[in-house]
Amino acid sequence: MTNEGYSHQFSSWAKERIDEIEATLASIETRAATLQDEAKRQAEQAIAQINVQRDAFLEAVRKQQHEGEAAWTAAKADLAPAWASFEATVQGYMSDVVQQAEQQTATFKARADAQREAWQQASEALLGKTVAFAEAKKKDVEAAMVQLKTEAEAARLRLEAQQKAGADSWSVMKSALEESRSAFDSAIQKALDAFKKAS
């Protein structure tokens, strides 16, 4: 597989996470505007921490942008603690927020929407690449694309069901997001493996 293929995989992986961070920030910022006193201070503190974490994540991604597969694999591992720190900040904020259920639901919805958008964009980008393949090689790639779309739809339905159920705890919502994110990573990898096999 070419560096372009690996670049796309890493870019999709990074974009999905950055979009989730951005969606979380937007949700908390919107809610912070309506809060008072201590709750507002906690929201502003969470926003400041998430901004720092996002900027560090973006910088690490930028450094790896033009590297090869081994560097991207290492970068993903190196970024895992940054993602865990972001999740811990969100978890801490959710534990402290006064009107927790409403904020949790809004944040979950924003992150689920960001994941859905990332799935859609990755699917469209990979589908566009199938045009370049000879007809004989397209079957494997098209099958992988169908699988990607199927998994994206299944993830979307699970996230919507979770949202409609109105889960009581952030940990249940976070688990649903993690499941969807893992399915996204797996589906992208399968699609790129099909491209690799076809080239």
BELKAPE-V452087 format. One record per backbone hydrogen bond with DSSP energy under -0.5 kcal/mol. NH is the residue of the N-H (numbers start at 1). CO is the residue of the C=O. Records with the same first field share a line. If there is no record, write none. Layout:
NH=CO / CO
This chain:
6=2
7=3
8=4
9=5
10=6
11=7
12=8
13=9
14=10
15=11
16=12
17=13
18=14
19=15
20=16
21=17
22=18
23=19
24=20
25=21
26=22
27=23
28=24
29=25
30=26
31=27
32=28
33=29
34=31
35=32
39=36
40=36
41=37
42=38
43=39
44=40
45=41
46=42
47=43
48=44
49=45
50=46
51=47
52=48
53=49
54=50
55=51
56=52
57=53
58=54
59=55
60=56
61=57
62=58
63=59
64=60 / 61
65=61 / 62
67=64
72=68
73=69
74=70
75=71
76=72
77=73
78=74
79=75
80=76 / 77
81=77
83=79
84=80
85=81
86=82
87=83
88=84
89=85
90=86
91=87
92=88
93=89
94=90
95=91
96=92
97=93
100=97 / 98
103=99
104=100
105=101
106=102
107=103
108=104
109=105
110=106
111=107
112=108
113=109
114=110
115=111
116=112
117=113
118=114
119=115
120=116
121=117
122=118
123=119
124=120
125=121
126=122
127=123
128=124
129=125
130=126 / 127
131=127 / 128
132=129
133=130
137=134
138=134
139=135
141=137
142=138
143=139
144=140
145=141
146=142
147=143
148=144
149=145
150=146
151=147
152=148
153=149
154=150
155=151
156=152
157=153
158=154
159=155
160=156
161=157
162=158
163=159
164=160
165=161
166=162 / 163
167=162
173=169
174=170
175=171
176=172
177=173
178=174
179=175
180=176
181=177
182=178
183=179
184=180
185=181
186=182
187=183
188=184
189=185
190=186
191=187
192=188
193=189
194=190
195=191
196=192
197=193
198=194
199=195
